[in-house]
Amino acid sequence: MSKRNRQDFENHQFINSEEIFTNNNNNNNNLEEKAKKIVKLDQEIFSDDVCFEIICMIDDSWFILNNCSLISKQFLSVIKERSKLVIQFKKKFALKRIELFRKSQFMNCIVNVKFSSWTLDAFEQPKFISGMKQLTSVDISGNRIGIEGAKSISEMKQLTSLNISNNIIGVEGAKSISGMKHLTSLDISGNRIGDEGVKSISEMEQLISLDISTNVIGGEGAKFISEMKQLTSLDIFYNRIGGEGAKLISEMKQLTSLNISTNEIDVEGSKLISEMKQLTSLNISGNLIGVEGVKSISGMKQLTSLNISGNLIGDEGAKLISEMKQLTSLDIYNNRIGDEGVKSISEMKQLTSFDISNNLIYDEGAKSISGMKQLTSLTISNNRIGGEGVKFISEIKQLTSLNISKNEIDGEGAKFISGMKQLTSLTIYKNGIGDEGVKSISEMKQLTSLDISNNRIGDEGVKSISEMEQLISLDISTNVIGGEGAKFISEMKQLTSLDISGNLIYDEGVKSISEMKQLTSLNISGNQIGVEGAKFISEMKQLTSLDISKNEIGDAGAKFISEMKQLTSLDVYANRISDEAKLLTSLNEFYI
């Protein structure tokens, strides 16, 4: 292919690698082997004109040209017919972009589409989505589409899965969505639809999975939901259904997964829920069930996943939970459990995921937990674990994820953690490990995610962190990092996510950070950044998420930031930006 043809080809590609994250027909086998046999694209063998002259010297030249053209068309037709694309749009969807999208010859190949939050600018824009009749799954969450947008989406009768959460659609929007009779999965959370909106949704007899959380639903709404006998998964988190609502929900004998957290459920309500013998996953956190309620819940021998956090069950409740030998995942944070309660829980040898944060655990409790050799994920933050306790935790050799933040670990404790070579994710914020402790942590060359915020780390400690070449996500916020430390961080070319908020890097440090062209997410809040720093940040064209709040960029800096059209998430709060500047730069659409 000549350079000119290649350029024409590239100019006509609308769906790029940044937006396609799945192609069901893509075969990546032996790519390296095949690559060796392919001539590099920047090497032009013959120009188009020379190729044409050569073919014309052949007797059957027109026959060859016509057949090649036909084969190419047939090949393209097969690709368009067989390819099923799953696409995520991360950039702002302005009207010009919509027109380009409509002209794409591959538009009809898309079956599953997700629009990141804040990618749609106006309420009328969902109308173009409703014209994509081949789609079966749409995620349009967090896009403020409103009632009119919901009406447009409801015209997509072929959809089987829809996420329309956090879109201010209200009761009227819920009524429109209820007409989508082919949906089997619906997330309509965070839309304030109330009991009246639930009444409409309850008429969707084909739904098997429903997330209706955070919608101001009371007992009457629970009654409507309980009539949906086909549901197998229900999330009704953060509503107001109370004991009466729990009674109604408990009659849904087909449910296998239930999130009923933060719903003012008491002991009687927990007894009713415990009768749902078909459940395998239950989240009943943030309620008022106490020890008496735990007695009922502990009898649910079919459960494999349980979140019973925030119910003040204490050591006695922990002992009851320990009898649930079939559990593989347990969240029991914020329950006033001490070392004695942990000792009981440690006998649950089948657990692989365990969250016991925000309790009253000391080194002795850590010793008990160290016997849980099957754990792969442990969250033990906000307890009273010191150096001796960390030593015990470091003996759990199969852990891949550990959150041990807000304990009493120092530099010595960090040395024990550094020996956990199987960890890929570590959260150790607010432990006072300092630069010396960071040196130990930097030896963990297998880590891909690290949160080491609020640890009194200076530029010297950052120098050690910068040597962790495998990290892709780093939170080093709320430390004492200056411009020199920012330079060290800028050398971490593999990072895609960085939180360096609450430090002292100033504009000079921002200049270094702006050279990190691979970053897609950046939190640089609270660093005394001015106009010059904002200008440096505006040059980071690959960023999709930016938090530059609590700085001093002013109106001039706001103008630079407003040029970052690719952003889908932006926080510019507390930056001395005038109302006039917010309006002129369109920053009033974001968090300010």
Sequence and secondary structure as in RCSB ss.txt:
>XXXX:A:sequence
MSKRNRQDFENHQFINSEEIFTNNNNNNNNLEEKAKKIVKLDQEIFSDDVCFEIICMIDDSWFILNNCSLISKQF
LSVIKERSKLVIQFKKKFALKRIELFRKSQFMNCIVNVKFSSWTLDAFEQPKFISGMKQLTSVDISGNRIGIEGA
KSISEMKQLTSLNISNNIIGVEGAKSISGMKHLTSLDISGNRIGDEGVKSISEMEQLISLDISTNVIGGEGAKFI
SEMKQLTSLDIFYNRIGGEGAKLISEMKQLTSLNISTNEIDVEGSKLISEMKQLTSLNISGNLIGVEGVKSISGM
KQLTSLNISGNLIGDEGAKLISEMKQLTSLDIYNNRIGDEGVKSISEMKQLTSFDISNNLIYDEGAKSISGMKQL
TSLTISNNRIGGEGVKFISEIKQLTSLNISKNEIDGEGAKFISGMKQLTSLTIYKNGIGDEGVKSISEMKQLTSL
DISNNRIGDEGVKSISEMEQLISLDISTNVIGGEGAKFISEMKQLTSLDISGNLIYDEGVKSISEMKQLTSLNIS
GNQIGVEGAKFISEMKQLTSLDISKNEIGDAGAKFISEMKQLTSLDVYANRISDEAKLLTSLNEFYI
>XXXX:A:secstr
  HHHHHHHHHT  S TTTEEEETT   TTHHHHHHHS  TT   S HHHHHHHHHTSTTHHHHHHHHHHHHHHH
HHHHHHH  EEEEE S B HHHHHHHHH TTGGGEEEEEE TT B STTTHHHHHT TT  EEE TTS  HHHHH
HHHTT TT SEEE  SS  HHHHHHHHTT TT SEEE  SS  HHHHHHHHTT TT SEEE  SS   HHHHHHH
HT TT SEEE  SS  HHHHHHHHTT TT SEEE  SS   HHHHHHHTT TT SEEE  SS  HHHHHHHHTT 
TT SEEE  SS  HHHHHHHHTT TT SEEE  SS  BHHHHHHHTT TT SEEE  SSB  HHHHHHHTT TT 
SEEE  SS   HHHHHHHTT TT SEEE  SS   HHHHHHHHT TT SEEE  SS  HHHHHHHHTT TT SEE
E  SS   HHHHHHHTT TT SEEE  SS   HHHHHHHHT TT SEEE  SS  HHHHHHHHTT TT SEEE  
SS   HHHHHHHHT TT SEEE  SS  HHHHHHHHTT TT SEEE  SS   HHHHHHHTGGGSB 
